């Protein structure tokens, strides 16, 4: 187990090239450079960041591994441990997204007014507009989510204009530069490699002739970076490898893959009886910063993604412990109508 943990840690450092050095089970932690900031905890799969659909029952899975007897969630009831773990998971995804935003907004920091608060109004110059939007992002998103100390967290607080300005300047003078430096350690070479998890819906449409389900998989991964007020990030599919190009040629303009998932009748009936309506498809992807430049803070931060290989691993549970079937993007039986 010690050797396995070390391997996970090494992989994680290679992916992020940051201060992240902690790895426990299916979690990866990007350690904050100072106690002024919160460390970022992400879920992982095979030593790489888990992107897309998260494991909301991670707390129960961890308990089982430690020899603690736990039971699955009861419909209509919310397990406090699961709720707390879900809060940590989604907070980690959001905070990672915020730090990535900060990394790619850094070139505009020369427009930031560090001495006065800027109110966004019509007729502003581009520099003034950039300053107003940066201040709103820093005060409303970065400070309350990534900061722990008062001098950092209070950037958007104050009973009057004098106190608000004083709190903002404290944040800028004592916290902004370390945050900017930390953000540059993420996505080294403008790349992020991880495992993307998405859902395959199955239900009452079993094909008795072909023995399986027709399922649909989207090539629009809008869940890699959570939508967060202040900065919009867009991830677009950009085929790179030959199997990706061949698949895209078959799909045409469509970004959805309809393909056949073989499953015998006994398994399909058992899953219906157990109320299983979702399977989980896992693929290894690379997210890269788009070459499209940003000309203003108000513009979208664009990324491209491609597949590291053609493998599709399908699991029966969101914890990705119950493997169901392996298939490949290069030889799927595609739906033609």
Secondary structure, DSSP 8 states (H G I E B T S, - for coil): -HHHHHHHHHHHHHHH-SS--EEETTEEEE--SSTTB--EEEEEETTEEEEES--TTHHHHHHHHTT-------TT---HHHHHHHHHHHHHHHHHHHHHHHHHHGGGGGG--SSS-----TT--HHHHHHHHHHHHIIIIIHHHHB-SHHHHGGG--SSHHHHHHHHHHHIIIIIHHHHHHHTTSSGGGEEEEEEEEEEE--S--BTTTTEEEEEEES--TTSS--BTTB-EEEEE---SHHHHHHHHHHTT--EEEEEEE--HHHHHHHHHTT--EEEEEEEEEEEE-S----STTS-EEEEEEESSSEEEEESSTTS-SEEEEEETTS--B---
